[in-house]
Amino acid sequence: MKNEKNDKTKKSKILLEKKENAISSLFEVEHFLCNLKKIFNTISLYHILK
């Protein structure tokens, strides 16, 4: 019975860590894409004003 409880606890901790890592990774990707969009807008503005 204790082994089952420990296994469930370990699995839930692992899942929480994976979830947090996934959320932080998605957050980083979102910021990268936003910055990339800003760069493309700046380049297109530069071409228009050139």
N, C-alpha and C positions, 0 to 999 in steps of 0.2 A: 504494500500500500504506500509506503514512504517513497519507494522508487518511482512509482507512478506520479506522485506529487512532485518530486524533484524533477522528473522528466518534463512535466507540464510547465513547471516554473522556468526551467532552462529554455524550453521551446518558446515560451512567451517573452523571455528576456531577449532571445535571439531575434524574434520577430519584431520586437520594439526597436532594437538596434538597426535592423534592416530598414524598417519603416522610416526612422529618423534619417538614416543615410540616404535613402531614396528621396526624401523631401528636401534635404539640403542639396543633393545633386540636381534635382529639378529646379531649385531656386537659383543655383549657379548657372544652369543652362539658360534659364529665362533672362538673367542679367546679361549673359554673353550675347544672346540674340537681340536684346534691346540695344546694347552698345553697338552691335554690328549694323543694326538698322540706322542708328544715328550716324555712323560712319558713312554708310551709303547715301544718306540724305545730304551730308556735308559734301561728299564728292560730287553728287549731282548738282548741288547748288554752286559749287566751284566751277563746274563745266558750263552752267548757265551764265554765270557772271564773267566768265573768261571771255 
